Amino acid sequence: MSFALVPVAEAALFTFGCLVIHALRRHADVVTATLACLATLLVLMIGIACAPESFAKYQAASVADFARLDAAIY
């Protein structure tokens, strides 16, 4: 996809979303809940994408990486 088409695709997607919301206006509670879930997922995805690299290292680490278990204690 050419970079010149990206704004056109974004505008088309936005317009399509507006049409869907307008068509489902009688089911406002369902649309609101769906949009809230999508917004929450978007915030989580952005947060994960912007997390520092060290956070990813700690997320993949095991307990043994942070604690020294001494056999004499047990």
PESUL-V386715 format. One record per residue. N is the residue number from 1. RES is the residue in one small letter. OMEGA is omega in whole degrees, -180 to 180 (* if undefined). Layout:
<<N:RES:OMEGA> <N:RES:OMEGA>>
This chain:
<<1:m:179> <2:s:179> <3:f:179> <4:a:-179> <5:l:-178> <6:v:178> <7:p:179> <8:v:178> <9:a:177> <10:e:179> <11:a:179> <12:a:179> <13:l:178> <14:f:180> <15:t:178> <16:f:177> <17:g:178> <18:c:178> <19:l:179> <20:v:179> <21:i:179> <22:h:-180> <23:a:-178> <24:l:-176> <25:r:177> <26:r:179> <27:h:-173> <28:a:-179> <29:d:178> <30:v:179> <31:v:180> <32:t:179> <33:a:179> <34:t:179> <35:l:177> <36:a:177> <37:c:179> <38:l:178> <39:a:178> <40:t:177> <41:l:178> <42:l:178> <43:v:178> <44:l:179> <45:m:178> <46:i:178> <47:g:178> <48:i:-180> <49:a:-178> <50:c:-179> <51:a:179> <52:p:-177> <53:e:-179> <54:s:177> <55:f:178> <56:a:178> <57:k:180> <58:y:180> <59:q:-179> <60:a:-177> <61:a:177> <62:s:-179> <63:v:-179> <64:a:178> <65:d:-175> <66:f:-176> <67:a:176> <68:r:-178> <69:l:-179> <70:d:-178> <71:a:-179> <72:a:-180> <73:i:-175> <74:y:*>>
